[in-house]
Amino acid sequence: MNKRWKSRMILCLAAVVLLLCSACASTAPDAQPDTQPPAQSSEPTQSPASELAPDTQSQAPAATEPAPEPSAEAPTETGTDTLVVYFSATGTTRAVAETIAAITDADLYEIRPAEPYTDADLNWHDNTSRSTIEQNDDAARPAIDGEPVSPEGYATVYVGYPIWWGEEPRIMDTFVESCDFGEATVIPFCTSSSSGIGRSGQNLAEHAGSGVWQDGKRFGAGVSEDELRAWIDGLR
């Protein structure tokens, strides 16, 4: 190989070397990469779709209030606001009272004498009979047997009794004087063979001294349920 060819080969190789060095220099990084990871936000990221509803168990439930105890004066048997009380020596007034209680869905209470009345006691032909003596004495107050009833807490109270000697039996005076009717509407009713109610309802209202008393009505032994229902409906 002559010298001219060798010189050209050397120049070509030198040029190739120069080109390779230049290419390497252009791809070299300018600085070392940051080895620390990027700072992360302290706030959690949450898309709207991933937001949760408030935790309903995050707060302790409110303490449960104890149920109020029923008042001693409130109705406790059926929850009704109507009471029917009655005194009946022979059963006539009882039958009317029971029908009124059924119509009005009322509680029913019987006024029972501590000393029951016998047939002799009820003999109005005998001036010395017990009932005659009691009716001739305005201050007579026959005792009542059994557990007392409180009319307080009732909105309406029906008070039933027979007519004796044109008036209420004295045991009815005993009853109303022992009660506080509050603001209840009190409706007297009586039974008799012929006598009207007379002043008996007014007498009871005066002895009671409480309650809003209405005019009462007298019924015979043969009064029907329809008649009683019509009377009750007329009171409302």
C-alpha positions as CSV (number, residue, x, y, z in Angstrom):
1,M,0.0,0.0,0.0
2,N,1.5,3.4,-1.0
3,K,1.9,6.2,1.4
4,R,-0.9,8.4,-0.1
5,W,-3.4,5.6,0.5
6,K,-2.3,5.2,4.1
7,S,-2.6,8.9,4.7
8,R,-6.2,8.9,3.5
9,M,-7.0,5.9,5.6
10,I,-5.6,7.6,8.7
11,L,-7.6,10.8,7.9
12,C,-10.8,8.8,7.5
13,L,-10.4,7.0,10.7
14,A,-9.6,10.2,12.6
15,A,-12.8,11.7,11.2
16,V,-14.9,8.8,12.3
17,V,-13.4,9.0,15.8
18,L,-14.2,12.7,15.9
19,L,-17.8,12.1,14.9
20,L,-18.3,9.4,17.4
21,C,-17.0,11.6,20.3
22,S,-19.2,14.4,19.3
23,A,-22.4,12.3,19.3
24,C,-21.6,11.0,22.8
25,A,-21.1,14.5,24.2
26,S,-24.5,15.6,22.9
27,T,-26.4,12.8,24.7
28,A,-24.7,13.2,28.1
29,P,-27.0,14.4,30.9
30,D,-26.6,17.9,32.2
31,A,-27.2,17.0,35.9
32,Q,-27.8,14.0,38.1
33,P,-31.5,13.2,38.5
34,D,-33.2,14.3,41.8
35,T,-33.2,11.2,43.9
36,Q,-35.7,12.6,46.5
37,P,-39.3,11.7,45.7
38,P,-41.6,14.7,45.2
39,A,-43.2,16.0,48.4
40,Q,-46.7,14.6,49.0
41,S,-49.6,16.7,50.1
42,S,-50.8,16.1,53.7
43,E,-54.4,16.3,52.5
44,P,-55.8,13.0,51.2
45,T,-57.1,13.2,47.8
46,Q,-60.7,12.0,47.3
47,S,-62.8,12.2,44.3
48,P,-66.5,13.3,44.8
49,A,-67.6,9.8,44.0
50,S,-65.6,8.4,46.9
51,E,-66.9,10.9,49.6
52,L,-68.8,9.1,52.3
53,A,-71.9,10.1,54.0
54,P,-71.6,11.3,57.6
55,D,-71.1,8.5,60.1
56,T,-74.4,8.1,61.8
57,Q,-72.8,6.2,64.7
58,S,-70.0,8.7,65.4
59,Q,-72.0,10.2,68.2
60,A,-73.5,8.4,71.2
61,P,-77.3,8.0,70.9
62,A,-79.3,10.3,73.1
63,A,-80.4,8.9,76.4
64,T,-83.9,7.4,76.2
65,E,-86.4,9.3,78.4
66,P,-88.2,7.0,80.8
67,A,-91.9,6.6,80.0
68,P,-94.0,8.7,82.3
69,E,-95.8,6.8,85.0
70,P,-99.5,7.0,84.8
71,S,-101.2,9.4,87.1
72,A,-103.0,7.9,90.0
73,E,-106.0,10.0,89.0
74,A,-106.0,9.1,85.3
75,P,-108.2,6.4,83.8
76,T,-106.3,3.1,84.1
77,E,-108.8,0.4,83.1
78,T,-109.7,1.1,79.5
79,G,-108.1,4.4,78.8
80,T,-111.5,6.0,78.2
81,D,-112.3,9.5,79.3
82,T,-115.8,8.7,80.4
83,L,-117.0,7.2,83.8
84,V,-120.4,5.9,84.8
85,V,-121.0,5.7,88.5
86,Y,-124.2,4.4,90.0
87,F,-126.0,3.3,93.1
88,S,-128.8,0.7,92.7
89,A,-130.7,-1.0,95.5
90,T,-133.0,-3.2,93.3
91,G,-131.1,-3.5,90.0
92,T,-133.2,-1.0,87.9
93,T,-130.6,1.8,88.0
94,R,-127.8,-0.8,87.4
95,A,-129.4,-1.9,84.1
96,V,-129.6,1.7,82.8
97,A,-126.0,2.5,84.0
98,E,-124.6,-0.6,82.2
99,T,-126.3,0.4,79.0
100,I,-125.0,3.9,79.2
101,A,-121.5,2.6,79.8
102,A,-121.8,0.3,76.8
103,I,-123.0,3.1,74.5
104,T,-120.2,5.5,75.6
105,D,-117.5,2.9,76.1
106,A,-117.1,4.1,79.6
107,D,-115.6,2.8,82.8
108,L,-118.2,1.6,85.2
109,Y,-118.2,1.9,89.0
110,E,-120.9,0.8,91.5
111,I,-121.5,2.7,94.7
112,R,-122.0,-0.1,97.3
113,P,-123.2,0.6,100.8
114,A,-121.1,-0.7,103.6
115,E,-124.4,-2.0,105.1
116,P,-126.5,-3.4,102.2
117,Y,-130.1,-2.4,102.1
118,T,-132.6,-5.2,102.9
119,D,-136.2,-5.3,101.7
120,A,-137.3,-4.1,105.1
121,D,-134.9,-1.2,104.9
122,L,-136.5,-0.1,101.6
123,N,-140.1,-0.3,102.9
124,W,-141.3,3.2,102.3
125,H,-144.6,2.4,104.0
126,D,-142.8,2.0,107.3
127,N,-141.9,5.3,109.0
128,T,-139.2,3.5,111.0
129,S,-137.5,1.8,108.0
130,R,-133.8,2.6,107.5
131,S,-134.4,4.4,104.1
132,T,-137.2,6.5,105.6
133,I,-135.1,7.6,108.5
134,E,-132.2,8.5,106.2
135,Q,-134.3,10.4,103.8
136,N,-135.9,12.5,106.6
137,D,-132.4,13.4,107.8
138,D,-130.5,15.8,105.5
139,A,-127.3,15.1,107.4
140,A,-127.4,11.4,107.0
141,R,-124.4,10.0,105.2
142,P,-124.4,6.2,104.8
143,A,-120.9,4.7,104.5
144,I,-119.7,3.3,101.1
145,D,-117.9,0.0,100.9
146,G,-115.1,-1.1,98.5
147,E,-112.3,0.8,96.8
148,P,-113.1,4.5,96.1
149,V,-113.0,5.8,92.6
150,S,-111.5,9.2,91.6
151,P,-113.5,11.1,88.9
152,E,-110.5,13.3,88.3
153,G,-108.9,12.6,84.9
154,Y,-112.3,11.8,83.3
155,A,-113.8,14.4,80.9
156,T,-117.4,13.1,81.4
157,V,-119.0,11.5,84.5
158,Y,-122.5,10.0,84.5
159,V,-124.0,9.7,88.0
160,G,-127.0,7.4,88.4
161,Y,-129.3,6.7,91.3
162,P,-133.0,5.8,92.1
163,I,-135.4,8.5,93.4
164,W,-136.3,8.0,97.0
165,W,-138.9,10.2,98.6
166,G,-138.5,12.6,95.7
167,E,-134.8,13.1,96.2
168,E,-131.4,11.3,95.7
169,P,-130.5,8.6,98.3
170,R,-128.3,10.0,101.0
171,I,-125.5,7.6,100.0
172,M,-125.2,9.7,96.8
173,D,-124.5,12.7,99.0
174,T,-121.8,10.6,100.7
175,F,-120.2,9.8,97.3
176,V,-120.2,13.3,95.7
177,E,-118.8,14.9,98.9
178,S,-115.9,12.5,98.9
179,C,-114.9,13.3,95.3
180,D,-113.2,16.0,93.4
181,F,-114.8,16.2,89.9
182,G,-112.4,18.9,88.8
183,E,-113.5,20.3,85.5
184,A,-115.4,17.2,84.4
185,T,-118.8,17.4,82.9
186,V,-121.1,15.7,85.3
187,I,-124.5,14.3,84.0
188,P,-126.9,12.9,86.6
189,F,-129.6,10.4,85.6
190,C,-132.1,8.7,87.8
191,T,-134.7,5.9,87.7
192,S,-138.2,5.9,89.2
193,S,-141.7,4.5,88.6
194,S,-143.2,7.9,88.3
195,S,-141.4,10.7,90.1
196,G,-139.2,13.1,88.1
197,I,-135.6,14.0,88.8
198,G,-136.7,17.0,90.8
199,R,-133.9,18.9,92.6
200,S,-131.8,15.8,93.1
201,G,-129.3,16.8,90.4
202,Q,-129.0,20.3,91.8
203,N,-128.6,18.9,95.3
204,L,-125.7,16.7,94.2
205,A,-124.0,19.6,92.4
206,E,-124.2,21.7,95.6
207,H,-122.9,18.9,97.8
208,A,-120.0,18.1,95.3
209,G,-118.8,21.7,94.9
210,S,-116.8,20.7,91.8
211,G,-117.4,19.7,88.3
212,V,-119.6,21.2,85.6
213,W,-123.1,19.8,86.2
214,Q,-125.7,19.5,83.5
215,D,-129.4,19.0,83.9
216,G,-130.2,15.3,84.4
217,K,-133.0,13.0,83.2
218,R,-135.3,10.5,84.7
219,F,-135.8,7.0,83.1
220,G,-138.3,4.3,83.8
221,A,-137.5,0.6,84.2
222,G,-138.4,-0.1,80.6
223,V,-136.2,2.4,78.9
224,S,-134.7,1.1,75.7
225,E,-131.1,1.3,74.4
226,D,-132.3,3.5,71.5
227,E,-133.9,6.0,73.9
228,L,-130.7,6.2,76.0
229,R,-128.6,6.6,72.9
230,A,-130.8,9.4,71.6
231,W,-130.5,11.1,75.0
232,I,-126.7,10.8,75.0
233,D,-126.3,12.0,71.4
234,G,-128.4,15.0,72.4
235,L,-125.9,15.9,75.1
236,R,-123.0,16.3,72.7
